[in-house]
Amino acid sequence: KLFVESLQKHGHVVAMTGDGVNDVPALKKANASIAMASGSDAAKNASNIVLLDSDFSSLPSVVNEGRRVINNIRSASSMFLIKTAFSVVLSILTVLLSQAYPFQPIQLTIISIFSIGVPTFLLQFEPNFERVDGKFLRVAFRNAIPSAMAIVFGILIGMAIESMYDFPMKVMSTFNAIQTGIIYTFTLYMVYRPLSKYRFAIIFTMQVLLALAFLFGANFLGLTSLPFNLIVTIIVYSAFSILLVKGFKVIFEKIIKSLGY
């Protein structure tokens, strides 16, 4: 028990394994307590995990599975938080500026399918055994907020263009959907770095499918052809958004550190 307490005081997460009554105090004190099935009932009742085969060599696979779940959920939550963040900001802006919401619901649905739902589901099965660093929310928000702000800025640019040229709402919703889809799929590359062959194949396939959905499902999705100046704007802003997202990440990190997190 004293060993466990000493390690914890030095900032370690401590696991304790045992099978006897004399191990119970240390098992209760440890962050994770592991008992053998062949051990005493007191040890098993005091433990978080009981090894049914009484084989300690099975623990590395248990740890790896926990790391895989936590790390993959953190990456997936970053993608879900992007939509939450920019939707909240856009809702406030549309009320304050008395503007119509810049998307049709079906457009956000198709973007979410190929940028969040399908890729994050498939990438959950990938091995990811990096050590859990305890910065779940910090990393999730660091990945999500910069991309959400880049999407919002892109839509604000669209609102400015609309006020200058008086484009129809269908044209502007098409503009917003395309630039949002581009930033979303680019964010997948950033969140899931370093890219393995499996990750690259999944993300690239999702980009192709999203492009095909926009191309062949235009009528169903409420999309229309864009004038040349809007196409150029999408290309230029999409390239610029890469730098914008990286810049927002640096600013976000500085703010977090200044707050002591």
C-alpha positions as CSV (number, residue, x, y, z in Angstrom):
1,K,0.0,0.0,0.0
2,L,2.9,2.4,0.8
3,F,4.5,1.6,-2.5
4,V,1.2,2.4,-4.3
5,E,0.7,5.7,-2.4
6,S,4.3,6.7,-3.1
7,L,4.0,6.2,-6.9
8,Q,0.7,8.1,-6.9
9,K,2.2,11.0,-5.1
10,H,4.8,11.2,-7.9
11,G,2.0,11.5,-10.5
12,H,1.8,7.9,-11.7
13,V,-1.4,5.9,-12.5
14,V,-0.8,2.7,-10.5
15,A,-2.2,-0.8,-11.1
16,M,-1.9,-3.5,-8.4
17,T,-2.4,-7.2,-8.8
18,G,-2.8,-9.8,-6.0
19,D,-4.7,-12.9,-4.9
20,G,-4.6,-12.8,-1.1
21,V,-6.4,-11.1,1.7
22,N,-3.2,-9.3,2.6
23,D,-3.3,-7.6,-0.8
24,V,-6.7,-6.0,-0.3
25,P,-5.5,-2.6,1.2
26,A,-3.2,-2.1,-1.8
27,L,-5.8,-3.2,-4.2
28,K,-8.3,-0.7,-2.8
29,K,-5.7,2.1,-3.0
30,A,-4.6,1.5,-6.5
31,N,-6.1,3.2,-9.5
32,A,-6.7,-0.1,-11.2
33,S,-6.8,-3.3,-9.1
34,I,-6.5,-6.7,-10.7
35,A,-7.2,-10.1,-9.0
36,M,-6.7,-13.7,-10.0
37,A,-9.7,-15.9,-10.3
38,S,-7.8,-18.5,-8.3
39,G,-7.3,-16.0,-5.4
40,S,-9.3,-15.2,-2.3
41,D,-12.8,-13.9,-2.4
42,A,-11.7,-10.8,-0.5
43,A,-9.2,-9.9,-3.2
44,K,-11.7,-10.5,-6.0
45,N,-14.3,-8.4,-4.4
46,A,-11.9,-5.5,-3.8
47,S,-10.7,-5.5,-7.4
48,N,-11.8,-3.8,-10.6
49,I,-10.8,-6.7,-12.8
50,V,-10.6,-10.4,-12.2
51,L,-8.5,-12.5,-14.6
52,L,-10.7,-15.5,-15.1
53,D,-7.8,-17.6,-16.5
54,S,-5.5,-16.4,-13.7
55,D,-3.0,-15.5,-16.4
56,F,-1.2,-12.1,-16.0
57,S,0.0,-12.3,-19.6
58,S,-3.5,-11.4,-20.8
59,L,-3.2,-7.9,-19.3
60,P,-1.3,-6.2,-22.2
61,S,-4.2,-7.0,-24.6
62,V,-6.6,-5.5,-22.0
63,V,-4.6,-2.3,-21.8
64,N,-4.3,-2.1,-25.6
65,E,-8.0,-2.5,-26.0
66,G,-8.7,0.3,-23.6
67,R,-6.2,2.6,-25.3
68,R,-7.7,1.8,-28.7
69,V,-11.2,2.7,-27.5
70,I,-10.2,5.9,-25.8
71,N,-7.9,7.2,-28.6
72,N,-10.3,6.4,-31.4
73,I,-13.3,7.9,-29.5
74,R,-11.3,11.1,-29.0
75,S,-10.6,11.4,-32.7
76,A,-14.3,10.7,-33.6
77,S,-15.5,13.2,-31.0
78,S,-13.4,15.9,-32.6
79,M,-15.3,15.4,-35.9
80,F,-18.7,15.5,-34.1
81,L,-17.7,18.6,-32.2
82,I,-17.0,20.5,-35.4
83,K,-20.7,20.3,-36.4
84,T,-21.9,21.2,-32.9
85,A,-19.5,24.2,-32.7
86,F,-20.2,25.8,-36.1
87,S,-24.0,25.1,-35.9
88,V,-24.2,27.0,-32.6
89,V,-22.2,30.0,-34.0
90,L,-24.2,30.0,-37.2
91,S,-27.5,29.9,-35.4
92,I,-26.5,32.9,-33.3
93,L,-25.3,34.8,-36.4
94,T,-28.4,34.1,-38.5
95,V,-30.5,35.5,-35.7
96,L,-28.3,38.6,-35.1
97,L,-27.9,39.3,-38.9
98,S,-31.5,38.4,-39.8
99,Q,-30.2,36.0,-42.4
100,A,-31.6,32.7,-43.6
101,Y,-29.7,29.6,-42.3
102,P,-27.0,29.0,-44.9
103,F,-27.7,25.3,-45.5
104,Q,-30.6,23.1,-46.4
105,P,-30.9,20.3,-43.9
106,I,-30.3,17.6,-46.5
107,Q,-26.9,19.2,-47.4
108,L,-25.6,19.0,-43.8
109,T,-26.9,15.4,-43.7
110,I,-24.9,14.2,-46.7
111,I,-21.8,16.0,-45.5
112,S,-22.2,14.4,-42.0
113,I,-22.5,11.0,-43.6
114,F,-19.3,11.1,-45.6
115,S,-17.3,13.3,-43.2
116,I,-18.3,12.0,-39.8
117,G,-20.6,9.0,-39.7
118,V,-19.1,6.5,-42.1
119,P,-15.4,7.3,-41.7
120,T,-15.4,7.6,-37.9
121,F,-17.3,4.3,-37.7
122,L,-14.8,2.5,-39.9
123,L,-11.8,4.1,-38.2
124,Q,-13.0,2.9,-34.8
125,F,-11.8,-0.6,-35.6
126,E,-8.2,0.5,-36.3
127,P,-5.5,-0.4,-33.7
128,N,-4.4,2.6,-31.8
129,F,-2.2,1.7,-28.8
130,E,-0.7,5.1,-28.0
131,R,-0.5,5.9,-24.3
132,V,-3.5,7.7,-23.0
133,D,-2.3,11.2,-22.0
134,G,-5.4,12.4,-20.0
135,K,-6.0,15.3,-22.4
136,F,-9.1,14.0,-24.0
137,L,-11.2,17.2,-24.0
138,R,-8.2,19.4,-24.7
139,V,-7.2,17.5,-27.8
140,A,-10.8,17.0,-29.0
141,F,-11.5,20.8,-28.8
142,R,-8.1,21.6,-30.3
143,N,-9.0,19.6,-33.4
144,A,-12.6,20.8,-33.6
145,I,-12.7,24.5,-32.8
146,P,-10.2,25.7,-35.5
147,S,-12.0,23.8,-38.3
148,A,-15.4,25.0,-37.0
149,M,-14.2,28.6,-37.1
150,A,-12.8,28.1,-40.6
151,I,-16.2,26.9,-41.8
152,V,-17.9,29.9,-40.1
153,F,-15.5,32.3,-41.8
154,G,-16.1,30.7,-45.1
155,I,-19.9,31.1,-44.7
156,L,-19.4,34.8,-43.6
157,I,-17.5,35.3,-46.9
158,G,-20.4,33.8,-48.7
159,M,-22.8,36.2,-46.9
160,A,-20.6,39.1,-48.0
161,I,-20.6,37.9,-51.6
162,E,-24.4,37.4,-51.5
163,S,-24.9,41.0,-50.3
164,M,-22.6,42.3,-53.1
165,Y,-23.9,40.3,-56.0
166,D,-27.4,39.3,-54.8
167,F,-27.1,35.7,-55.7
168,P,-30.1,33.4,-55.3
169,M,-30.3,31.5,-52.0
170,K,-29.8,28.1,-53.8
171,V,-26.5,29.3,-55.3
172,M,-25.3,30.4,-51.9
173,S,-26.3,27.2,-50.1
174,T,-24.4,25.3,-52.8
175,F,-21.4,27.5,-52.2
176,N,-21.6,26.9,-48.4
177,A,-22.1,23.1,-48.8
178,I,-19.1,22.6,-51.1
179,Q,-16.7,24.7,-49.0
180,T,-17.9,23.1,-45.8
181,G,-17.5,19.6,-47.2
182,I,-13.9,20.4,-48.3
183,I,-12.9,21.7,-44.9
184,Y,-14.6,18.8,-43.2
185,T,-12.8,16.2,-45.2
186,F,-9.5,18.1,-44.9
187,T,-10.0,18.0,-41.1
188,L,-10.2,14.2,-41.3
189,Y,-6.6,14.1,-42.5
190,M,-5.5,16.4,-39.7
191,V,-7.3,14.6,-36.9
192,Y,-6.2,11.1,-38.0
193,R,-2.5,11.9,-38.5
194,P,-0.1,10.1,-39.0
195,L,-1.9,8.6,-41.9
196,S,-1.7,4.8,-42.4
197,K,-2.7,3.1,-45.6
198,Y,-6.0,2.2,-44.0
199,R,-6.7,5.7,-42.8
200,F,-5.8,7.3,-46.2
201,A,-7.9,4.8,-48.1
202,I,-11.0,5.4,-45.9
203,I,-10.7,9.3,-46.0
204,F,-9.9,9.4,-49.7
205,T,-12.9,7.1,-50.5
206,M,-15.2,9.3,-48.4
207,Q,-14.0,12.4,-50.3
208,V,-14.7,10.7,-53.6
209,L,-18.1,9.6,-52.5
210,L,-19.0,13.0,-51.2
211,A,-17.9,14.6,-54.5
212,L,-20.0,12.0,-56.4
213,A,-23.0,12.7,-54.2
214,F,-22.7,16.4,-54.9
215,L,-22.3,15.8,-58.6
216,F,-25.0,13.2,-59.3
217,G,-27.4,14.1,-56.5
218,A,-27.5,17.8,-57.1
219,N,-31.3,18.0,-57.5
220,F,-32.0,15.9,-54.5
221,L,-29.6,17.9,-52.4
222,G,-30.8,21.3,-53.5
223,L,-27.5,22.1,-55.3
224,T,-27.0,24.1,-58.5
225,S,-24.2,25.2,-60.8
226,L,-22.0,28.0,-59.5
227,P,-20.8,31.1,-61.4
228,F,-17.1,31.3,-62.1
229,N,-16.3,33.8,-59.4
230,L,-17.8,31.6,-56.7
231,I,-15.8,28.6,-58.0
232,V,-12.6,30.6,-57.8
233,T,-13.6,31.8,-54.2
234,I,-14.0,28.1,-53.1
235,I,-10.6,27.1,-54.5
236,V,-8.8,30.1,-53.0
237,Y,-10.5,29.8,-49.6
238,S,-10.1,26.1,-49.4
239,A,-6.3,26.5,-49.9
240,F,-6.3,29.4,-47.4
241,S,-8.3,27.5,-44.8
242,I,-5.5,25.0,-44.3
243,L,-3.3,27.9,-43.0
244,L,-6.3,29.3,-41.2
245,V,-7.0,26.0,-39.3
246,K,-3.3,25.7,-38.3
247,G,-3.3,29.3,-37.1
248,F,-6.4,28.8,-35.0
249,K,-4.8,25.7,-33.5
250,V,-1.8,27.7,-32.4
251,I,-4.0,30.4,-30.9
252,F,-6.2,27.8,-29.2
253,E,-3.2,26.2,-27.6
254,K,-1.9,29.5,-26.3
255,I,-5.3,30.3,-24.7
256,I,-5.5,26.9,-23.1
257,K,-2.0,27.2,-21.7
258,S,-2.7,30.7,-20.4
259,L,-5.7,29.3,-18.5
260,G,-3.5,26.6,-16.9
261,Y,-5.0,23.6,-18.6
